[in-house]
Amino acid sequence: MSAKMHFDREAQEYFDSLPKFIQESVMQGNQDICSKEELMQCAKNLMNQNSNPSQHA
């Protein structure tokens, strides 16, 4: 796990509510996530990447 997890209570509750594959991606990422807002943005980005495969022109 390379991400530094310093979640406050709200962020931890949100993290616990995420799908397991998103939790794993967050934990394997390189982000230093401290707040619920940062975690929400990271999770949103991961979900968008997962639902929209790269389109190469």
N, C-alpha and C positions, 0 to 999 in steps of 0.2 A: 504494500500500500504506500504509494508515494505522496498522495495528497495529505495535507495537514488538516486533521479534523479537530476543530476547536468550536464545536457547535454550542450555541446557547440552547436553552430549553425549547424554545419555539422552533429553532432550526432542527433540533434532534427529533421533535415530534413530526415535523414535515418530512425529514429524511426517512423516518420509520414508515411513513405512509406511501413512499415511492415504491414502484415495482422493483423487484430484486435486481433486474438487469441494470436499472438506472443507478441503484445504490452501488452496485459493483463498479460501474463506470466512473461514478464520482470518486469512489475510494481509490481507483487505479489512476485517476487523473493527476495532473501536476498543479492543480489550483490550490490556493490556500483559502479555504472557505471558512468564514467565521459567522456570517449572519444568515438568517432565513432568506433574505432578499438575494444574497449571492448564491445560495443554494438553489433557490427557485429559478434564477437565471441559468445556472449551470444545467439543471434538470431540463429546463425548457429547450436549451440548445441541444442536449443529448437526445431528447425525444424528437426534435425536428430532424436531426441527422439520421435517426433511425427510421423515421417515416418517409423521408425524402432522400432516396439514394442519390449519390453524386451523378450529375448529368454532365457528361463530357461531350463537348461540341466537336 
